[in-house]
Amino acid sequence: MNIAIVGTGYVGLVSGTCFAEMGAHVTCVDVDAQKIQKLKDGIMPIYEPGLEELVKRNVGFERLKFTTDLTEVLDDVEVVFSAVGTPPDEDGSADLKYVLAVARQFGQHINKYTILVTKSTVPVGTAKKVKTAIQEELDKRGVQVPFDVASNPEFLKEGAAIKDFMSPDRVVVGTESEKAKEVMTRLYRPLMLQNFRVIFMDIPSAEMTKYAANAMLATRISFMNDIANLCERVGANVDSVRKGIGSDSRIGTKFLYAGCGYGGSCFPKDVKALVHTGMENDYRMEVIEAVERVNEKQKSIVYDKIINAVGGVKGKTVTIIGLSFKPETDDMREAPALVVIDKLLKDGATIRVFDPVAMDECKRRIGDAVTYCKNMYDAADGADVLALMTEWRQFRMPSWNVIKKVMVGNVIVDGRNIYDRQELEELGFVYTCIGEK
């Protein structure tokens, strides 16, 4: 089966590569000529475990190609996926200009029945706008070419995206014709043969499913952070509380960990967009609004704990380990570390940082405002405070004796609750985390 995917960002590149791995012939399209050339040269624009090897293998098998021109492949494909960005506007709504630009180009050049599938996360009702844009372009051409639109939202976790695609919890597909459903069934047949769930539904329901899923996960995080902050005030231990409520089969343990807030490309953007969709339909999403407020406040909690521990940071050195919004990615969009760094810099602190893969991204975002170090021990050298923001595996069992020797101070702020209080206090550190007094 021949398909094209427009957009070689996180969703488009991972999806295209995995479809190729399943046996499809895939052309990934992007208007960024430099990015396309790098991909042809085997240089990845993002960090995702296993992606580089998968791309190179499928390029070698000639199942995966890259181009800047969608029109050169339209006559040869059955399905075009739109995986372009939908950045938030100032009011929180999703900006659909790139999605609609793909739809217009699709309408300007298709000559046979083709399906345009929206892979990007888009508000309910977007498919109607896409369909209208395509039809307007066909009318301008004065031709009647059959087409369908569909919705196939992604549920990929950064850091585990390939596994999520190849062994999914579920695949959601929204269609409005039997013909489109038949084509999408053929495309996903390899997954269906392995008994993974492919759930077909109407398009508005598919569009809503993505937002509802992310909003639910974001709600669990903000709920647990709210509970953690109360635990500190009443003398409870949030880890014990988490175990107690997570053992309820109706609740479970996933996304039930206290920390310094969620970030990334999905949760913040999708929560805002869902709130805006409610406003557009004269309904206030009060729970979701609260989720966003709690999370924005939670991003500052590590900063607050640093200030409480040392009284002020002017003239002091603070080490930040972990910069990405989560482990196994270099993505720093909406990362709590950025909020903490900004506040500390404004207070006059000197900041030393280390992250296994996000150093270049941090440099791109904030330049030379901080000192970039070669490892966590180098970062801790001369520090008054060491703060963990991202729970990378390599940070879980450090040599505390080495850190104690190189630090000037002894304050450890654990923004992800991965360290043992007793161990650190016995070594002479002052330890503080989330949700414990």
N, C-alpha and C positions, 0 to 999 in steps of 0.2 A: 504494500500500500504506500502511495506517495503522499506526503503531507508537507506543509510549510508552517513554520512558526515565526511570527513577526515579533521581534524583541528578544535580545540575547542577554537580558538581565537574569536575575536569579531564577525566576520561574521559567522563562523561555529556554534558557540554556540547559537547565537540569531536565526539563520535560522533553525537549528535543533530543537530548542525548539518550535518555531512557527509552523513548519511543524507538530510536535507532537500535538500541540494545535489544529491544523486543522483536526486531526484524523489519521495521518500517524503514522506508527511504525518506530521510528528513532533510529539508533545507531550512536552515536558520537564517533569518533576514534581520538586518539592522541598518539604520541610516548612518550609524557611526562607522565610517570607513576604517578608521584606525583600529577600532575594536575588532572588526571583521578580519582585518589583516593579521592582527595578533592571534586570533583564534585559528586562522589558517596556519600560523606558525607554531601552534601548540601552546600559546601563552594564555592562561585563564584570566578573565577580568574579575573573578571573585574567588574566594577561598571556600571550598566545600570538599570535605574528605572523600577521596575516590573519584572525583569528577574529572580531573586531568587525565587519569589513566583511561577512563571510560570514553572520553572525547577522542583521544588519540587512537584507541582501538577501533572505534566506529568510523573515524575518518579513514583509517587504513583499510577497512572493509568496504569503503565507498558507500556506506549507508548514511553518512552524515556530511553535509556540505554547508558552506557559509557564503552568503552573498549580500550585497547592499540593495539589490533590485528584486522586489517581489514579482514584478511583471514578467521576468524571464522564466519563472517557474509556474505561473498560474495555470497555464494550459496543461500542465502535467500532473497537477495534484487534485485529490478529491476533497481534501480538508485543509483549511487555513486556520491556524490558531492565532488569536490576537493575545499577545502576552506583554503588551507595552505598559508603561507606567501610568498610574492614576494618582498623582500626587495630591495632597489635600490643599484646597484653597484656604484663604484666611478664615472663612466661616466654618471650616471643618468638612465641607462637602468635597466629594471626589472630583477632580478635574478630568473630564472625559475627552479633552481635545485630541489626545494621541489615539484613543480608542476610535473616535469618530473619523480621524484622518485615515486610519487603516480601513475602515468601512467604506470611505469614499474611494480610496484607491482600488479596493476590491470591486466596487461597482463600476469603476471606470474601465476595468480591464478583463473581467471574466467573460468567457465565451461559451462556457458549458456549465452544467449543473455542478455547483461547488458549495460546500458548507463553510460558513465563517463561524468559528467557535470562539467565544470569549473566554479566555483563561485568566485574564486579569480579574482582580477583585473589583467589582463594580456595583453600584446601588441597584436596587430593584427598579425595573423599568428601563434599564440601559439597553436591553435587547431590542425594545421597540424603537429606540432612537437609532440604533445600529441598522435595523431593518429599513427604516425610513431613509437614512442616508444612502444606503445601497440603492434603493429603488429610485431615489432622486437622480443618482448618477446614471442609472440605466435609462431613465426617461430622457435625460439630456442627450444620450447617445441614440435614442429612438429605437432601442432594441428590447426584445423580450428574452431574457436569459433566466432560466429557473435557478433558484438558489434557496438555501435555508440558513437560518441563524440558530445557534445553540449556545448553551452555557455549560462550562465544565470547570468550575472553580477548583483551585489547587489547595491542598492541605499539607504542604511540605513544611517540615521543621528544618530550619537552618542547622547544619551540623549533622543531620540525619536524613537529608532530602532524598538521596538515591534509594535508601532502604524504604522510605515512605512511599516513593513512587512505585518501586518494584514489588513491595509487599504492603499494600495500603490497607488501612482500616476499612476504607470504603472509597469508591469513586462515584461522584455525583455528576449526573449528566441531565441537563434540562433541554428538552426538544419540543417542537410543536408539530412535527410530522412523522409519520411512520417511516418515510424514506430516510430522514435524518437519523432516526433511532437505529435503523438497520445498518447505516454506514458506521455510526459510532459503536455499535455492537461488534462489528467486524474489527474495528480498530482496537478495542479493548478485549477481544476474545482471548489473547494469551493470558490475561489476568483472570478471566472468568474460568478458563480451563484449570487454573490453580485454586479455584473456589474462593477467590477474593470477591467481595461484594461490589457490584456495579449497580447503582441505584438510579433508575430513570424516573424523572418527574417533569412537571411543567417548568418553563424557564423562570418565571418569577420566584418559584419555590427554590430553585437551584441557586439563584442569585442571593436570596435571603439566607440560605443555609450557611454560606461562607461567613457572612457577618454574624449570624447567630452563634456559630461555633466559636469564633474568635472572641466574641463578647462574653460568652460563658466562661472561657478559659481566663480571660482578663478579670472577670468578676471573682473567680476563685482566688486569684492572686491578690487582688485588692482586699477581698474579704479576710484572707489570712493575715495580711499585713495590718489590717485594722485590729484583728484579734491580738496580734503580736504586740502592738503598741499598748493595748489595754493590759496585756499580761505583764508588761514591764511595770505598770503603775500599781497593779494589785499583788505583785509578787509571785505570779504564776510563771511556768516555763512553757513557752510556745511549742517546743519540740514534743513535750509530753502531751500537750493539748492536741497537736497534729496527729500523733499516734492514736490518741483516744477517739478522735472523730473520724480519722481516716480508716479505722478498722470497721466502720459501718459500711456494709456492702452497698448501700444506697449512695454513699459519698465517695469512698475510695481515696487513695493517697495522691493521685496525680494532680499537679499544679496546686498543691496544698502546702507549699513551703514558704515560710516568711523570708523576706529579703529586702533589698533596696529598690524594689520596683521593677516593672517590666519596661522593655524598650523594643527596638527592632522596627522592621518595616510594616508589620501587620497589625499587631494589637493597637498601638496608638492611633494609627490612621483609620482602622476599621471601627474602633469605638467612636471616634469623632464623626465618621461618616454615618454610623447608625443613629447617633444623636441627631444629626442634621436631617436624615431621612424622616425621623419622627416629627421634627419641626415642620418639614414640608407637608406632612400629612396631618397637621394639627394634633399631634400627640407628643407629649413630653416623656422621654425615656428617663425617668427619674433615677432608677437603679443604675443604669449605664452612665448617666451623668456623674453619679456618686463614685462609681468605679474610676472614672477618669480623674476626679478631684483627689481621691485617696492616692492614686498612683503618682500624680504630680507632686504631692506632698511627700510621698515616700522616697522619691528620688533624692531628697535633701537629707535623709535621715543619717547617712554616714557622715556628712558634713556636720550635722548637729552633734553627733556623738564625738567627733574629733574636737569640736569646740568645748564641749562639756568636759572632755578628758584633760585638755591642756590649757583651757582658759582663754586662749587666743593663739593665732598662728602667725602673726606678723613676726618675721625674722626667723621663723622655724621652718624645718624641712619635713615635708610630708611625702611618703612613698605611696603610690597607687599601683597595686598589681591587679591586672585585669582591666581592659579598656572596652572590649566588645560588649554588646548587650547581653550575650550569652556565650558559653563555650563553643568551640568548634566552628567559629565563623569570624570573619574580620569586619562584620557589619557593626557600625557604631551609630546607626540611625536611632535617635531618641535614647541613647545609652545613658543610664544613670551616672556613669563615670564623667561624662561631659558636664553634667550639672554640678557635681562635686568639685571638679577641677576649676570650673568658672568661679564658683563661690570662694574657693581657697585662694585663687589668684587675686581676686578683688580684695581679699583680706591681707594680702602681702606675703603669702606663703611661697616658699621655694618648693617646687614639685618635681619629683623623680618618678618615672613611670616605666612599667614593663608589661607587655602582653605578647604571647607566643606568635600571633599572626596579625594583630591590628595596629602595629606601630606605624606603618606607612599611612594607613587610613587616618590615624590620629594626627600625623604630621600634616596631612592634606587639610584637616579640619581646623587645627589650632596652631600650626606652624611650630616655631621654636619657643613657645611660651613655657614649655616644660622641658626637662632633661630626659632624653630617651636612653634607656640602659640596656645592657646586653643580657641580663637575667635578673631574677628577683633578688638575688644577693647583692648584686651591683646596685640595684635600685634602692635597697635598704641601707646602703652605706651612708652613714652620717645622719640618718633620719631620726626625727623626734617621734614620729608616728608612722606606723605601717597600716594601710587600709586595703582590705580585699574587696574588690568590686565584682569580679567574675570568677566563678568556681571552676577554672581549668583544672584538669586532672593533675597536672604537674605542680600545682600549688597545694595539693591536699596533704602532702607529707614532707614539708620542708625540714631542713636541718635548723631547728630553732637555736641550737647552740651557736651556729655560725651567724645567724641573724642577730642574736643578742650581742655578739662581739662587735659587729659592724655598726649597729644602731647606736645613736647617742642617747635617745630616749628609750622608753620601754612600753609604749602604748600600742596595742594591737586592736584595730577595729575590724570586726568580721562582718562584712555586709551580706554574707551568704550562709552564715551559721554552719561552717564546715569544720571548725577547729574545736578542740577539747579544752574547756575552760580550766579544768583541774591541772592538766599537763602544763599549760602556759603559766598559770599562776604559781605553780611549784618552781618554775624556772625564773620567776621574778618579773614576769610581764604583767601589765595592767590590761586585762582583757574585757572587751565589751562586744556584744553581738546584738541581734535583733530579737526582741521578744523575751528577753531574760533580764531580771533586775540586777 
